[in-house]
Amino acid sequence: MLKKIKIRREGPRGYNPSDILLPEGYVAEIVASGFNTPVHCCFDEEGYCYVVESGHKIDAVPRILKVDTRSGQWETFYTLPEDKWIKGAAVTGACWHKGSLYVMNTDTLMRIGQDGQAVEILTDLAGRGDHQINHPIIGPDEKIYFGAGCATNGGVVGADNFGFEWLDKNPDFCDVPAKDLILVGRNYKARNILGNLSETVETGAFVPFGTPTSPGQVIKGNVKCNGAILRCDLDGNNLEVVAWGLRNPYGLAFREDGQLFATEHGMDERGARYVVDDPDDFYEIKQGEWYGWPDFASGIRMDDPYWGEGGHGREPVLAEFPNPYPPKPFVSFQTHAASNGFDFCRNPEFGFEGDAFVACFGDLAPITTITKAVTPAGFKVVRVDMETGQVRDFAVNKMTGPASKLPHDGFERPSHCQFGPDGNLYVVDFGIIHIAPERGAIRQQVGTGSLWRIRRVDGPHGIVPPQPMTVPVYLLQGLGLLVGVIGGSILSAQLIKRLRGNNNRRNK
């Protein structure tokens, strides 16, 4: 039986579980706080929760924190050495298996023993672009599975990747396919951001910036690829491709029957190639399948009329598709909701047994979209009904959007959902993000991450939470900025007028 615990609250934000709306019969509670960009969590055999801090665009070295969920107390289990911290990248998560913690650091898989000693067991993965190699899980075959995010938005390296702070550090880096591909030879012009900005260079797909491609050119595949799901043995050996053609397969989990599923982040509206309004997806993963990226989005060709008139560079870059009809998603989520980590419910007492609970991190407007967003997307936990294929809200803020932008103390940015040994749902909250286009798109605020718990209480339970209040956050922000600019202009004019008046009086 859970008792009321005294929470070790740290950091500059508040927490009010009543600001999170849930179906009847469920309650939320804050377990621990004061974390720096926590992105993922897992549990050991004794029930301790290991919260992984990412170190992504924050002035705080990545750590793994060992949390006692019964008391809320936590301690540092492991701190990443400074020379292993790839700033701008991320430690993406971990899984516990038979006394060891398997941790993914950007492009390297580590094994950490109970004594805190770390050994790198798989290195030089393709994780130094827009997206990293994502968190590992253990499969029914006792192999380690993980998703490898793409290096670019649509297969072509460009100025947007320079803005994401990796192109100047890794100028030869580009997307790598899992198998050989034949190109159309389509190239895209851009300013030479790595040299003379007055010059124009051409860049093709799957090649470094400033490298043109030609019709019929073959791009060699490699098992250390992007846009794929990979697996290896527990010692890092026998790396192999499970599936490929996925833009950013973020969260992975196996259903009770052994079937693998993955969340995938849809295209942003930036760079040389994109469609507008590409939703995040939830895929059933089949061995050896190609899912369409970079010429398909959500299983639909980029040049299909379905996507409307918007977008850019939507013509195919591949001369031949590995599968002309790639699989469609099992379900799709809201565009730019950022469907991150998820888990399947295996506890009949919690309810919704067999359904997937997905953390929706929330959009990064205006970084990821050029459309005029009015209300935030994501910032909640949703439930995928695996019988009907419906996506339903499960845990939402009383006002749609992150706590830091609205008058509530609920979720900031849910990053991962994980059912604990106690049968309750744990939600990792990443914390406050500041949009900073001048500094690689975003920066994180120290000490604002946390761990929440959602549990079932006695009595009847409902299906969906009450309807939250919808607030046009981005519209209000835009109006506030406009008012600020106008107000600043008026004050400046008044100040100049006053100074001129003073000068005139002095000159008389």
Kinemage of the C-alpha trace (Angstrom):
@kinemage 1
@onewidth
@group {chain A} dominant
@subgroup {mainchain}
@vectorlist {calphas} color= white
{ca met a 1} P 0.000 0.000 0.000
{ca leu a 2} L 1.397 3.398 -0.972
{ca lys a 3} L 1.641 5.964 1.802
{ca lys a 4} L 1.743 9.719 1.486
{ca ile a 5} L 5.386 10.599 1.026
{ca lys a 6} L 7.399 13.689 1.719
{ca ile a 7} L 8.689 14.846 -1.641
{ca arg a 8} L 12.183 16.200 -2.101
{ca arg a 9} L 11.149 19.135 -4.250
{ca glu a 10} L 13.896 21.056 -5.951
{ca gly a 11} L 14.027 23.550 -8.771
{ca pro a 12} L 12.150 26.656 -9.849
{ca arg a 13} L 8.735 25.205 -10.709
{ca gly a 14} L 5.677 24.073 -8.829
{ca tyr a 15} L 3.771 20.778 -8.948
{ca asn a 16} L 0.044 20.406 -8.429
{ca pro a 17} L -1.355 16.961 -9.291
{ca ser a 18} L -4.895 18.362 -9.328
{ca asp a 19} L -3.906 20.403 -12.395
{ca ile a 20} L -3.640 17.121 -14.353
{ca leu a 21} L -6.988 15.831 -15.595
{ca leu a 22} L -7.503 12.039 -15.568
{ca pro a 23} L -10.379 9.610 -16.100
{ca glu a 24} L -12.526 8.967 -13.033
{ca gly a 25} L -10.807 6.560 -10.657
{ca tyr a 26} L -7.227 7.678 -11.304
{ca val a 27} L -4.976 10.105 -9.431
{ca ala a 28} L -1.632 11.727 -10.236
{ca glu a 29} L 1.126 12.439 -7.735
{ca ile a 30} L 4.602 13.882 -7.942
{ca val a 31} L 7.272 11.351 -6.917
{ca ala a 32} L 10.503 13.356 -7.212
{ca ser a 33} L 11.735 16.570 -8.807
{ca gly a 34} L 14.737 18.824 -9.328
{ca phe a 35} L 16.077 16.823 -12.283
{ca asn a 36} L 17.994 18.192 -15.304
{ca thr a 37} L 16.380 17.186 -18.644
{ca pro a 38} L 15.227 13.708 -17.554
{ca val a 39} L 14.281 11.832 -20.703
{ca his a 40} L 13.645 8.200 -19.751
{ca cys a 41} L 13.336 5.730 -16.890
{ca cys a 42} L 13.434 2.008 -16.156
{ca phe a 43} L 13.188 -0.282 -13.108
{ca asp a 44} L 15.394 -2.942 -11.544
{ca glu a 45} L 14.319 -6.190 -9.869
{ca glu a 46} L 14.034 -4.484 -6.462
{ca gly a 47} L 11.680 -1.798 -7.778
{ca tyr a 48} L 14.119 1.118 -7.871
{ca cys a 49} L 13.549 3.542 -10.718
{ca tyr a 50} L 16.520 4.752 -12.773
{ca val a 51} L 15.850 8.184 -14.244
{ca val a 52} L 18.142 9.154 -17.132
{ca glu a 53} L 19.143 12.799 -17.544
{ca ser a 54} L 19.940 13.546 -21.173
{ca gly a 55} L 22.439 16.406 -20.963
{ca his a 56} L 20.802 17.825 -24.097
{ca lys a 57} L 21.523 21.550 -24.578
{ca ile a 58} L 21.835 22.251 -20.897
{ca asp a 59} L 24.739 23.214 -18.646
{ca ala a 60} L 24.458 20.043 -16.562
{ca val a 61} L 26.396 16.849 -17.190
{ca pro a 62} L 24.193 13.774 -17.835
{ca arg a 63} L 23.471 11.567 -14.833
{ca ile a 64} L 21.498 8.449 -13.990
{ca leu a 65} L 19.492 8.882 -10.797
{ca lys a 66} L 18.323 6.019 -8.598
{ca val a 67} L 14.886 6.868 -7.202
{ca asp a 68} L 13.050 5.126 -4.376
{ca thr a 69} L 9.462 5.614 -5.587
{ca arg a 70} L 8.083 4.732 -2.135
{ca ser a 71} L 9.785 7.644 -0.377
{ca gly a 72} L 10.642 9.995 -3.246
{ca gln a 73} L 14.297 10.017 -2.178
{ca trp a 74} L 16.950 9.744 -4.868
{ca glu a 75} L 20.689 9.571 -5.309
{ca thr a 76} L 23.098 9.732 -8.221
{ca phe a 77} L 23.855 6.238 -9.508
{ca tyr a 78} L 26.161 7.278 -12.368
{ca thr a 79} L 27.588 10.494 -13.788
{ca leu a 80} L 28.775 10.548 -17.374
{ca pro a 81} L 32.467 11.537 -17.604
{ca glu a 82} L 32.997 14.991 -19.094
{ca asp a 83} L 34.985 13.557 -22.011
{ca lys a 84} L 32.028 11.319 -22.955
{ca trp a 85} L 29.467 14.138 -22.848
{ca ile a 86} L 28.625 15.072 -26.447
{ca lys a 87} L 27.125 18.515 -25.996
{ca gly a 88} L 24.206 19.172 -28.318
{ca ala a 89} L 23.515 15.438 -28.471
{ca ala a 90} L 21.906 13.326 -25.726
{ca val a 91} L 21.953 10.330 -23.449
{ca thr a 92} L 18.605 8.941 -24.592
{ca gly a 93} L 17.701 6.236 -22.077
{ca ala a 94} L 18.422 2.903 -20.452
{ca cys a 95} L 17.092 -0.550 -19.656
{ca trp a 96} L 17.883 -2.802 -16.702
{ca his a 97} L 18.550 -6.468 -17.333
{ca lys a 98} L 19.931 -9.113 -14.983
{ca gly a 99} L 21.961 -6.808 -12.775
{ca ser a 100} L 23.225 -4.413 -15.448
{ca leu a 101} L 22.030 -1.099 -16.821
{ca tyr a 102} L 22.314 -0.690 -20.600
{ca val a 103} L 22.567 2.991 -21.518
{ca met a 104} L 22.587 4.746 -24.900
{ca asn a 105} L 24.790 7.838 -25.137
{ca thr a 106} L 24.187 9.511 -28.531
{ca asp a 107} L 26.033 6.916 -30.651
{ca thr a 108} L 27.445 4.547 -28.041
{ca leu a 109} L 25.842 1.714 -26.065
{ca met a 110} L 27.256 1.254 -22.553
{ca arg a 111} L 26.777 -1.401 -19.903
{ca ile a 112} L 26.938 -0.213 -16.287
{ca gly a 113} L 27.272 -2.741 -13.470
{ca gln a 114} L 25.814 -2.469 -9.987
{ca asp a 115} L 29.197 -1.126 -8.890
{ca gly a 116} L 28.747 1.882 -11.194
{ca gln a 117} L 31.533 0.853 -13.556
{ca ala a 118} L 30.748 1.497 -17.258
{ca val a 119} L 31.974 -0.386 -20.330
{ca glu a 120} L 31.290 0.685 -23.919
{ca ile a 121} L 29.996 -2.363 -25.779
{ca leu a 122} L 28.909 -0.837 -29.124
{ca thr a 123} L 30.372 2.354 -30.603
{ca asp a 124} L 30.350 4.561 -33.713
{ca leu a 125} L 26.629 4.308 -34.390
{ca ala a 126} L 25.147 6.975 -36.677
{ca gly a 127} L 23.774 9.284 -33.989
{ca arg a 128} L 25.450 12.661 -34.387
{ca gly a 129} L 22.859 14.418 -36.539
{ca asp a 130} L 19.456 15.966 -35.826
{ca his a 131} L 18.503 12.830 -33.880
{ca gln a 132} L 20.495 10.402 -31.789
{ca ile a 133} L 20.372 6.649 -31.287
{ca asn a 134} L 17.346 6.251 -29.048
{ca his a 135} L 16.800 4.362 -25.797
{ca pro a 136} L 17.379 0.590 -25.672
{ca ile a 137} L 14.961 -2.140 -24.620
{ca ile a 138} L 15.355 -5.895 -24.120
{ca gly a 139} L 13.424 -8.132 -26.518
{ca pro a 140} L 11.849 -11.549 -25.856
{ca asp a 141} L 14.943 -13.030 -27.532
{ca glu a 142} L 17.160 -11.303 -24.912
{ca lys a 143} L 18.673 -9.051 -27.525
{ca ile a 144} L 18.966 -5.270 -27.186
{ca tyr a 145} L 16.696 -3.268 -29.536
{ca phe a 146} L 16.932 0.461 -30.250
{ca gly a 147} L 15.849 3.038 -32.807
{ca ala a 148} L 18.340 5.083 -34.844
{ca gly a 149} L 17.050 8.548 -35.722
{ca cys a 150} L 17.769 10.209 -39.055
{ca ala a 151} L 20.559 12.762 -39.440
{ca thr a 152} L 18.374 15.192 -41.399
{ca asn a 153} L 14.730 16.120 -41.808
{ca gly a 154} L 14.254 14.743 -45.327
{ca gly a 155} L 17.516 13.087 -46.366
{ca val a 156} L 19.446 16.221 -47.436
{ca val a 157} L 22.002 18.058 -45.299
{ca gly a 158} L 21.420 21.823 -45.239
{ca ala a 159} L 21.478 25.070 -43.310
{ca asp a 160} L 18.896 23.801 -40.818
{ca asn a 161} L 21.415 21.181 -39.676
{ca phe a 162} L 23.983 23.922 -39.141
{ca gly a 163} L 21.378 25.631 -36.955
{ca phe a 164} L 21.036 22.412 -34.963
{ca glu a 165} L 24.721 22.765 -34.043
{ca trp a 166} L 26.173 19.632 -35.570
{ca leu a 167} L 27.062 20.332 -39.204
{ca asp a 168} L 30.075 22.527 -38.456
{ca lys a 169} L 31.365 19.907 -35.992
{ca asn a 170} L 30.714 16.924 -38.287
{ca pro a 171} L 30.830 18.302 -41.872
{ca asp a 172} L 31.138 14.825 -43.419
{ca phe a 173} L 28.136 13.421 -41.579
{ca cys a 174} L 24.967 12.539 -43.502
{ca asp a 175} L 22.208 9.925 -43.514
{ca val a 176} L 23.286 6.318 -44.059
{ca pro a 177} L 20.766 3.756 -45.391
{ca ala a 178} L 20.525 0.213 -44.064
{ca lys a 179} L 20.770 -1.230 -47.584
{ca asp a 180} L 22.004 -0.036 -50.971
{ca leu a 181} L 19.874 2.675 -52.589
{ca ile a 182} L 19.819 4.072 -56.136
{ca leu a 183} L 19.371 7.834 -56.452
{ca val a 184} L 17.490 9.931 -58.992
{ca gly a 185} L 20.349 12.447 -58.803
{ca arg a 186} L 18.248 15.369 -57.594
{ca asn a 187} L 20.286 18.135 -55.921
{ca tyr a 188} L 19.355 21.163 -53.834
{ca lys a 189} L 21.008 24.591 -53.917
{ca ala a 190} L 21.987 26.412 -50.747
{ca arg a 191} L 24.398 29.048 -49.476
{ca asn a 192} L 27.785 27.639 -48.573
{ca ile a 193} L 27.354 27.826 -44.811
{ca leu a 194} L 30.623 25.954 -44.269
{ca gly a 195} L 32.620 28.395 -46.376
{ca asn a 196} L 31.936 31.556 -48.351
{ca leu a 197} L 28.288 32.558 -47.852
{ca ser a 198} L 28.315 34.425 -51.166
{ca glu a 199} L 28.811 31.075 -52.906
{ca thr a 200} L 26.117 28.523 -53.727
{ca val a 201} L 26.633 24.777 -53.432
{ca glu a 202} L 24.532 21.771 -54.404
{ca thr a 203} L 23.769 18.850 -52.111
{ca gly a 204} L 22.043 15.561 -52.889
{ca ala a 205} L 20.437 12.959 -50.642
{ca phe a 206} L 22.536 10.637 -48.453
{ca val a 207} L 25.775 12.592 -49.081
{ca pro a 208} L 27.668 15.239 -47.070
{ca phe a 209} L 26.849 18.932 -47.394
{ca gly a 210} L 28.021 20.481 -50.667
{ca thr a 211} L 28.198 17.119 -52.466
{ca pro a 212} L 26.044 16.759 -55.598
{ca thr a 213} L 24.651 13.392 -56.716
{ca ser a 214} L 24.110 11.963 -60.190
{ca pro a 215} L 21.335 9.848 -61.771
{ca gly a 216} L 21.778 6.167 -61.002
{ca gln a 217} L 24.303 6.788 -58.231
{ca val a 218} L 24.368 3.972 -55.691
{ca ile a 219} L 24.541 4.780 -51.990
{ca lys a 220} L 25.971 1.818 -50.112
{ca gly a 221} L 24.076 0.520 -47.113
{ca asn a 222} L 25.553 -0.100 -43.693
{ca val a 223} L 24.250 -1.846 -40.607
{ca lys a 224} L 25.288 1.246 -38.604
{ca cys a 225} L 22.612 3.273 -40.340
{ca asn a 226} L 20.077 6.035 -39.687
{ca gly a 227} L 16.305 5.894 -39.769
{ca ala a 228} L 16.107 2.285 -38.620
{ca ile a 229} L 15.530 -0.115 -35.758
{ca leu a 230} L 18.558 -2.216 -34.860
{ca arg a 231} L 19.346 -5.010 -32.438
{ca cys a 232} L 22.441 -6.663 -30.999
{ca asp a 233} L 23.493 -9.229 -28.425
{ca leu a 234} L 23.912 -8.281 -24.770
{ca asp a 235} L 27.644 -7.887 -25.339
{ca gly a 236} L 27.107 -5.537 -28.327
{ca asn a 237} L 28.010 -8.139 -30.950
{ca asn a 238} L 25.973 -9.322 -33.953
{ca leu a 239} L 24.439 -5.947 -34.787
{ca glu a 240} L 21.655 -6.299 -37.363
{ca val a 241} L 18.821 -4.330 -38.973
{ca val a 242} L 15.264 -5.100 -37.836
{ca ala a 243} L 13.461 -2.507 -40.012
{ca trp a 244} L 14.386 0.727 -41.814
{ca gly a 245} L 12.938 3.737 -43.640
{ca leu a 246} L 11.715 5.348 -40.397
{ca arg a 247} L 12.448 9.044 -39.847
{ca asn a 248} L 12.978 8.950 -36.091
{ca pro a 249} L 11.799 5.720 -34.435
{ca tyr a 250} L 11.831 7.038 -30.885
{ca gly a 251} L 9.983 4.758 -28.471
{ca leu a 252} L 10.023 0.952 -28.659
{ca ala a 253} L 8.062 -1.649 -26.702
{ca phe a 254} L 7.007 -5.251 -27.128
{ca arg a 255} L 3.373 -6.214 -26.687
{ca glu a 256} L 2.520 -9.214 -24.510
{ca asp a 257} L 2.396 -11.418 -27.632
{ca gly a 258} L 5.946 -10.435 -28.586
{ca gln a 259} L 5.022 -8.012 -31.374
{ca leu a 260} L 7.271 -4.930 -31.561
{ca phe a 261} L 5.781 -1.427 -31.899
{ca ala a 262} L 7.457 1.967 -32.321
{ca thr a 263} L 6.559 5.635 -32.171
{ca glu a 264} L 7.920 7.784 -34.997
{ca his a 265} L 8.315 11.551 -35.207
{ca gly a 266} L 6.880 13.093 -38.379
{ca met a 267} L 8.705 15.592 -40.583
{ca asp a 268} L 9.382 19.118 -39.416
{ca glu a 269} L 8.593 21.973 -41.777
{ca arg a 270} L 12.189 22.947 -42.487
{ca gly a 271} L 15.126 22.214 -44.743
{ca ala a 272} L 15.326 21.195 -48.404
{ca arg a 273} L 12.551 18.582 -48.289
{ca tyr a 274} L 9.354 18.384 -46.260
{ca val a 275} L 5.593 18.093 -46.375
{ca val a 276} L 3.251 20.180 -44.257
{ca asp a 277} L 1.223 18.615 -41.448
{ca asp a 278} L 2.993 15.245 -41.249
{ca pro a 279} L 1.678 13.586 -38.070
{ca asp a 280} L 3.628 11.482 -35.607
{ca asp a 281} L 2.929 7.775 -36.059
{ca phe a 282} L 2.661 4.486 -34.199
{ca tyr a 283} L 3.938 1.540 -36.226
{ca glu a 284} L 3.736 -2.220 -35.923
{ca ile a 285} L 7.297 -3.249 -36.783
{ca lys a 286} L 7.853 -6.170 -39.149
{ca gln a 287} L 11.219 -7.818 -39.672
{ca gly a 288} L 13.080 -6.548 -42.755
{ca glu a 289} L 10.411 -4.025 -43.773
{ca trp a 290} L 11.112 -0.589 -45.289
{ca tyr a 291} L 8.721 2.122 -44.036
{ca gly a 292} L 9.247 4.760 -46.715
{ca trp a 293} L 11.490 7.529 -45.409
{ca pro a 294} L 12.742 9.815 -46.991
{ca asp a 295} L 10.252 9.687 -49.917
{ca phe a 296} L 7.158 8.721 -47.932
{ca ala a 297} L 5.593 10.262 -44.846
{ca ser a 298} L 3.096 8.223 -42.796
{ca gly a 299} L 3.159 5.647 -45.609
{ca ile a 300} L 2.125 8.218 -48.277
{ca arg a 301} L 4.422 9.497 -51.015
{ca met a 302} L 5.624 13.030 -50.384
{ca asp a 303} L 4.529 14.094 -53.893
{ca asp a 304} L 1.021 12.704 -53.409
{ca pro a 305} L -1.814 15.301 -53.622
{ca tyr a 306} L -2.846 14.142 -50.155
{ca trp a 307} L -0.283 16.567 -48.707
{ca gly a 308} L -1.778 19.610 -50.439
{ca glu a 309} L 0.155 22.417 -52.103
{ca gly a 310} L 2.633 23.206 -49.327
{ca gly a 311} L 6.029 21.783 -48.553
{ca his a 312} L 9.263 21.791 -50.507
{ca gly a 313} L 11.376 19.344 -52.514
{ca arg a 314} L 8.649 16.725 -52.462
{ca glu a 315} L 9.799 14.843 -55.571
{ca pro a 316} L 11.403 11.425 -54.863
{ca val a 317} L 15.153 11.213 -54.371
{ca leu a 318} L 15.152 7.422 -54.791
{ca ala a 319} L 15.065 5.919 -58.292
{ca glu a 320} L 13.707 2.650 -56.899
{ca phe a 321} L 11.694 2.117 -53.731
{ca pro a 322} L 12.604 -0.936 -51.610
{ca asn a 323} L 8.830 -1.336 -51.249
{ca pro a 324} L 6.508 0.699 -53.527
{ca tyr a 325} L 3.759 0.344 -50.907
{ca pro a 326} L 5.332 0.759 -47.459
{ca pro a 327} L 3.167 -0.078 -44.423
{ca lys a 328} L 0.727 2.484 -43.103
{ca pro a 329} L 0.858 3.441 -39.404
{ca phe a 330} L -1.186 1.472 -36.880
{ca val a 331} L -2.438 4.872 -35.700
{ca ser a 332} L -1.294 8.482 -36.054
{ca phe a 333} L -1.003 11.180 -33.415
{ca gln a 334} L -1.426 14.945 -33.594
{ca thr a 335} L 1.103 16.689 -35.833
{ca his a 336} L 4.173 17.850 -33.869
{ca ala a 337} L 2.840 16.287 -30.652
{ca ala a 338} L 6.249 14.503 -30.399
{ca ser a 339} L 5.122 11.000 -29.459
{ca asn a 340} L 8.054 9.822 -27.355
{ca gly a 341} L 8.466 6.845 -25.035
{ca phe a 342} L 5.610 4.456 -24.312
{ca asp a 343} L 4.724 1.226 -22.567
{ca phe a 344} L 1.981 -1.385 -22.724
{ca cys a 345} L -0.212 -1.944 -19.684
{ca arg a 346} L 0.104 -5.501 -18.328
{ca asn a 347} L -1.741 -4.893 -15.062
{ca pro a 348} L -5.473 -5.713 -15.152
{ca glu a 349} L -5.989 -3.843 -11.864
{ca phe a 350} L -4.782 -0.607 -13.444
{ca gly a 351} L -7.257 -1.004 -16.293
{ca phe a 352} L -6.863 -0.823 -20.066
{ca glu a 353} L -4.774 -3.985 -20.097
{ca gly a 354} L -2.930 -4.375 -23.399
{ca asp a 355} L -3.245 -0.725 -24.423
{ca ala a 356} L -0.256 1.529 -25.071
{ca phe a 357} L 0.333 4.666 -23.003
{ca val a 358} L 2.359 7.251 -24.924
{ca ala a 359} L 4.137 10.367 -23.640
{ca cys a 360} L 3.562 13.316 -25.981
{ca phe a 361} L 6.490 15.672 -25.403
{ca gly a 362} L 4.910 18.660 -27.148
{ca asp a 363} L 5.754 20.826 -30.135
{ca leu a 364} L 8.719 23.149 -30.531
{ca ala a 365} L 6.902 25.905 -32.396
{ca pro a 366} L 8.146 27.862 -34.246
{ca ile a 367} L 11.304 25.724 -34.708
{ca thr a 368} L 9.626 22.629 -36.169
{ca thr a 369} L 6.759 24.278 -38.041
{ca ile a 370} L 6.239 27.252 -40.334
{ca thr a 371} L 2.475 27.059 -40.093
{ca lys a 372} L 0.703 29.514 -37.825
{ca ala a 373} L 0.080 27.323 -34.785
{ca val a 374} L -2.439 28.816 -32.376
{ca thr a 375} L -2.693 26.150 -29.668
{ca pro a 376} L 0.034 23.771 -28.439
{ca ala a 377} L 0.197 20.160 -29.635
{ca gly a 378} L 1.107 17.404 -27.167
{ca phe a 379} L 2.135 18.064 -23.528
{ca lys a 380} L 0.083 15.089 -22.321
{ca val a 381} L -0.201 11.306 -22.095
{ca val a 382} L -2.455 9.500 -24.551
{ca arg a 383} L -3.748 5.944 -24.685
{ca val a 384} L -3.784 3.832 -27.840
{ca asp a 385} L -6.679 1.370 -27.776
{ca met a 386} L -5.055 -1.648 -29.390
{ca glu a 387} L -8.430 -3.224 -30.151
{ca thr a 388} L -10.082 -0.297 -31.926
{ca gly a 389} L -7.043 1.654 -33.117
{ca gln a 390} L -8.283 4.822 -31.423
{ca val a 391} L -6.077 7.399 -29.703
{ca arg a 392} L -7.641 8.864 -26.559
{ca asp a 393} L -6.385 11.411 -24.046
{ca phe a 394} L -5.488 9.868 -20.690
{ca ala a 395} L -3.612 12.511 -18.677
{ca val a 396} L -3.883 16.145 -19.779
{ca asn a 397} L -3.247 19.516 -18.199
{ca lys a 398} L -6.339 21.462 -17.202
{ca met a 399} L -5.198 24.019 -19.787
{ca thr a 400} L -3.673 22.670 -22.990
{ca gly a 401} L 0.028 23.404 -23.047
{ca pro a 402} L 3.083 23.348 -20.782
{ca ala a 403} L 2.888 24.515 -17.174
{ca ser a 404} L 5.524 27.219 -17.637
{ca lys a 405} L 3.398 29.091 -20.183
{ca leu a 406} L 0.051 28.815 -18.406
{ca pro a 407} L -1.398 29.351 -14.907
{ca his a 408} L -1.179 25.734 -13.770
{ca asp a 409} L 1.414 23.380 -12.226
{ca gly a 410} L 0.790 20.199 -14.188
{ca phe a 411} L 2.947 18.568 -16.856
{ca glu a 412} L 5.709 20.517 -18.552
{ca arg a 413} L 6.884 18.006 -21.190
{ca pro a 414} L 6.104 14.282 -20.732
{ca ser a 415} L 8.984 12.347 -22.280
{ca his a 416} L 8.429 8.723 -21.321
{ca cys a 417} L 5.765 6.416 -19.887
{ca gln a 418} L 6.754 3.276 -17.983
{ca phe a 419} L 4.723 0.875 -15.860
{ca gly a 420} L 6.550 0.071 -12.638
{ca pro a 421} L 6.688 -3.216 -10.720
{ca asp a 422} L 3.913 -1.828 -8.504
{ca gly a 423} L 1.591 -1.745 -11.531
{ca asn a 424} L 1.380 2.059 -11.596
{ca leu a 425} L 2.206 4.304 -14.552
{ca tyr a 426} L 5.295 6.513 -14.181
{ca val a 427} L 5.730 9.589 -16.362
{ca val a 428} L 9.098 11.270 -16.872
{ca asp a 429} L 8.698 15.050 -17.252
{ca phe a 430} L 11.591 16.626 -19.192
{ca gly a 431} L 11.156 20.120 -17.773
{ca ile a 432} L 11.178 23.649 -19.162
{ca ile a 433} L 12.485 24.408 -22.650
{ca his a 434} L 13.280 27.880 -23.917
{ca ile a 435} L 13.061 28.408 -27.670
{ca ala a 436} L 16.422 29.859 -28.757
{ca pro a 437} L 16.938 29.881 -32.541
{ca glu a 438} L 20.171 31.797 -32.072
{ca arg a 439} L 21.564 28.966 -29.896
{ca gly a 440} L 20.808 25.779 -31.790
{ca ala a 441} L 17.003 26.013 -31.567
{ca ile a 442} L 16.444 25.345 -27.853
{ca arg a 443} L 17.971 25.508 -24.382
{ca gln a 444} L 16.761 23.699 -21.259
{ca gln a 445} L 16.243 25.058 -17.756
{ca val a 446} L 18.171 23.374 -14.953
{ca gly a 447} L 16.254 21.660 -12.152
{ca thr a 448} L 12.799 21.649 -13.780
{ca gly a 449} L 12.472 17.934 -14.621
{ca ser a 450} L 10.484 15.471 -12.533
{ca leu a 451} L 8.910 12.036 -12.147
{ca trp a 452} L 5.138 11.650 -11.819
{ca arg a 453} L 3.059 8.595 -10.882
{ca ile a 454} L -0.496 7.805 -11.982
{ca arg a 455} L -2.397 5.133 -10.075
{ca arg a 456} L -5.832 3.597 -9.890
{ca val a 457} L -7.946 4.172 -6.783
{ca asp a 458} L -10.968 2.294 -5.459
{ca gly a 459} L -14.339 2.715 -7.089
{ca pro a 460} L -15.535 2.981 -10.688
{ca his a 461} L -13.191 4.219 -13.370
{ca gly a 462} L -13.804 6.224 -16.501
{ca ile a 463} L -12.469 6.057 -20.044
{ca val a 464} L -11.335 9.616 -20.768
{ca pro a 465} L -10.496 12.662 -18.621
{ca pro a 466} L -12.628 15.826 -18.456
{ca gln a 467} L -12.167 18.185 -21.374
{ca pro a 468} L -9.305 20.626 -20.773
{ca met a 469} L -9.526 24.332 -21.438
{ca thr a 470} L -8.035 25.223 -24.816
{ca val a 471} L -5.916 28.356 -24.706
{ca pro a 472} L -4.511 30.018 -27.878
{ca val a 473} L -1.048 30.210 -26.299
{ca tyr a 474} L 0.903 30.992 -29.450
{ca leu a 475} L -1.580 33.601 -30.606
{ca leu a 476} L -1.377 35.326 -27.226
{ca gln a 477} L 2.425 35.129 -27.320
{ca gly a 478} L 2.426 36.722 -30.753
{ca leu a 479} L 0.101 39.482 -29.600
{ca gly a 480} L 2.234 40.033 -26.509
{ca leu a 481} L 5.339 40.335 -28.658
{ca leu a 482} L 3.563 42.791 -30.966
{ca val a 483} L 2.331 44.865 -28.035
{ca gly a 484} L 5.845 44.822 -26.612
{ca val a 485} L 7.342 46.043 -29.879
{ca ile a 486} L 4.718 48.795 -30.215
{ca gly a 487} L 5.103 49.781 -26.568
{ca gly a 488} L 8.867 49.840 -26.914
{ca ser a 489} L 8.600 52.020 -30.016
{ca ile a 490} L 6.316 54.488 -28.223
{ca leu a 491} L 8.593 54.667 -25.204
{ca ser a 492} L 11.618 55.127 -27.445
{ca ala a 493} L 9.870 57.938 -29.332
{ca gln a 494} L 8.883 59.633 -26.070
{ca leu a 495} L 12.424 59.306 -24.721
{ca ile a 496} L 13.942 60.757 -27.908
{ca lys a 497} L 11.425 63.606 -27.850
{ca arg a 498} L 12.267 64.345 -24.197
{ca leu a 499} L 16.000 64.277 -24.842
{ca arg a 500} L 15.601 66.598 -27.792
{ca gly a 501} L 13.533 68.955 -25.635
{ca asn a 502} L 16.193 68.992 -22.943
{ca asn a 503} L 18.888 69.683 -25.539
{ca asn a 504} L 16.875 72.562 -27.017
{ca arg a 505} L 16.432 74.148 -23.578
{ca arg a 506} L 20.177 73.877 -22.915
{ca asn a 507} L 20.974 75.535 -26.248
{ca lys a 508} L 18.742 78.561 -25.561
